[in-house]
């Protein structure tokens, strides 16, 4: 049974409450949930360290050696893609629930959801099994290139200081233990750590000069939401998230 029971969702009927952390996975990562107040959540896996309530969260840092990879030839209707990474290893199923994007012709523009793969050894060919019902639509050759993107809700971490290393995915609503499962807030009003003193109704973005915080939008970063009162530096305050 998940620790820290509390906070039910109206959709889907959930086996794991919002206010909980669990070593058992009860829902597919990325599952969308909604409470009776219209707030929207996503099911996630915590990565790195135990998450902090009120913090902004991001997807795990990108792995440049797993982008622009050379594939083996793959025919139309194949159910696998074989690629050779750069000098960075990776865990089994690191990209399960993520996508493989073909970024160079032939096959340019197609993306395929990944089901499973074995552990990744640096500079060594490995095989991606595509999700059920998905097959290669344009044959791949050694001149094609493949980039991998993990499920953004798998191995989520606190947003870092100053520079994001991946996209912002939501607000931490409960301290999910490292390597355990729980829910993050993505749309609606949630408590959020504030850096600076943004005026009420100002748009906010990440990152800030404090880890896990949101600050007044810089004009260049994506807007994550709108503050619902006059901001106080270092306080957790109401933010209407817009992810």
Secondary structure, DSSP 8 states (H G I E B T S, - for coil): --BS-----TBTT-SS-SS-BBSS--S-TT-EEE-TTS-EEEEEEE-SS---TT-EEE-----GGGSSEEE--B-TT-SEEEEE--S--B-TTTTTTSEEEEEESSSTT-EEEEEEE--B-TTSEEEEEE-TT---SS-B-TT-EEEEE--TTEEEEE--SSS-SS-EEEEE-S---TT-EEEEEEEEEEEEEB-S---TT-EEES--SSTT-BEE--SSS-EEEEESS---TT-EEEEEEE-
